[in-house]
Amino acid sequence: MNREEAETTLREAGDAQNGDFPLLGAAIACALHEDPSRDPQGAWDLAATGIERLSQRLQGESPEEALAEAMAGDLGLGGDLFTYENPDNADILAVCERRKGLPVALGVFYLHVARRCGLTVQGVDFPGHFLLRIDTHEGPLALDPFSEGRVVLPSELTRRALHAGLTPNVAERLDQLMAPVSDRAVLMRLQNNIFARATNVRDYARAERAALRRALLDPKDHRPWLDVAAAREGQGALAGALEALARATVLDGGAALAARAARERVRLRLN
């Protein structure tokens, strides 16, 4: 799959309804869009092995135990504690090879495997640290894919929420802390992470690719195009930045003021 084919796949994913969003396939397309020279088969094979192991474990273990043991124990997936800022931690194909990565990248594999085995598992857009929500007979539980899929107790959720800056009245609302998000939002969070990291080190070409992937995955949102524009401006591609700002303005009238101001500033630089 070359970069153009990857964009086509992401555009198709962007048009899909949330219930039909191809999470793992779209995540692999994102990785190939970043570096088309790689073979994605390893990621599909890893997911297939996970499905096989989880199916076996569910015969004698609780859903949360089986999922954690299959993904962290059998597949060896876990958080990268020592080189957390490594860009590979946000790349699905690199995570597959290294068996370690960011919580949200690991979560993509957890979500794909769990659902293929009939479990109800969803992403949780927890502040500062992506989590998973699994429905059990005793009620929903929070799992941390970065910490080998272990259960996060309610008291720990509240502590983390307070540490992330949430107010006490919000930090104690478990229904809000564990509110599930769509698969599209999961993959958008992963691309946001790549964009932010690339921007921080002024790798504007990488930042542009991540922002463009977000624009394709959520074609109704104007905000990715603002980031595409900023990344292009960082590279000196002012005409391309103006084009991205124009797209943002068309998509959302609420962005018009910000986009128009940015367009004026870029246009002045062109003159």
WOFENRA-V539302 format. One record per backbone hydrogen bond with DSSP energy under -1.0 kcal/mol. NH is the residue of the N-H (numbers start at 1). CO is the residue of the C=O. If there is no record, write none. Layout:
# WOFENRA-V539302
nh=NH co=CO
nh=NH co=CO
This chain:
# WOFENRA-V539302
nh=6 co=2
nh=7 co=3
nh=8 co=4
nh=9 co=5
nh=10 co=6
nh=11 co=7
nh=12 co=8
nh=13 co=9
nh=14 co=10
nh=15 co=11
nh=20 co=17
nh=21 co=18
nh=23 co=21
nh=26 co=22
nh=27 co=23
nh=28 co=24
nh=29 co=25
nh=30 co=26
nh=31 co=27
nh=32 co=28
nh=33 co=29
nh=34 co=30
nh=35 co=31
nh=38 co=35
nh=43 co=40
nh=44 co=40
nh=45 co=41
nh=46 co=42
nh=47 co=43
nh=48 co=44
nh=49 co=45
nh=50 co=46
nh=51 co=47
nh=52 co=48
nh=53 co=49
nh=54 co=50
nh=55 co=51
nh=56 co=52
nh=57 co=53
nh=58 co=54
nh=59 co=56
nh=60 co=57
nh=61 co=57
nh=66 co=62
nh=67 co=63
nh=68 co=64
nh=69 co=65
nh=70 co=66
nh=71 co=67
nh=72 co=68
nh=74 co=69
nh=75 co=70
nh=77 co=71
nh=78 co=99
nh=79 co=146
nh=80 co=101
nh=81 co=79
nh=86 co=83
nh=89 co=86
nh=90 co=87
nh=91 co=88
nh=95 co=91
nh=96 co=92
nh=97 co=93
nh=98 co=94
nh=99 co=95
nh=101 co=78
nh=102 co=89
nh=106 co=102
nh=107 co=103
nh=108 co=104
nh=110 co=106
nh=111 co=107
nh=112 co=108
nh=113 co=109
nh=114 co=110
nh=115 co=111
nh=116 co=112
nh=118 co=115
nh=119 co=114
nh=122 co=133
nh=124 co=131
nh=126 co=124
nh=129 co=126
nh=131 co=124
nh=132 co=143
nh=133 co=122
nh=134 co=141
nh=135 co=120
nh=139 co=136
nh=141 co=134
nh=143 co=132
nh=144 co=150
nh=149 co=144
nh=150 co=147
nh=152 co=142
nh=157 co=153
nh=158 co=154
nh=159 co=155
nh=160 co=156
nh=161 co=157
nh=162 co=158
nh=163 co=159
nh=164 co=160
nh=165 co=162
nh=166 co=161
nh=171 co=167
nh=172 co=168
nh=173 co=170
nh=174 co=172
nh=177 co=173
nh=178 co=174
nh=179 co=176
nh=181 co=123
nh=186 co=182
nh=187 co=183
nh=188 co=184
nh=189 co=185
nh=190 co=186
nh=191 co=187
nh=192 co=188
nh=193 co=189
nh=194 co=190
nh=195 co=191
nh=196 co=192
nh=197 co=193
nh=198 co=194
nh=199 co=195
nh=200 co=196
nh=201 co=197
nh=202 co=199
nh=203 co=198
nh=204 co=202
nh=207 co=203
nh=208 co=204
nh=209 co=205
nh=210 co=206
nh=211 co=207
nh=212 co=208
nh=213 co=209
nh=214 co=210
nh=215 co=211
nh=216 co=212
nh=217 co=213
nh=218 co=214
nh=221 co=218
nh=226 co=222
nh=227 co=223
nh=228 co=224
nh=229 co=225
nh=230 co=226
nh=231 co=227
nh=232 co=228
nh=233 co=229
nh=234 co=230
nh=236 co=233
nh=237 co=232
nh=238 co=236
nh=241 co=237
nh=242 co=238
nh=243 co=239
nh=244 co=240
nh=245 co=241
nh=246 co=242
nh=247 co=243
nh=248 co=244
nh=249 co=245
nh=250 co=246
nh=251 co=247
nh=252 co=248
nh=255 co=252
nh=256 co=253
nh=259 co=255
nh=260 co=256
nh=261 co=257
nh=262 co=258
nh=263 co=259
nh=264 co=260
nh=265 co=261
nh=266 co=262
nh=267 co=263
nh=268 co=264
nh=269 co=265
nh=270 co=266
nh=271 co=267
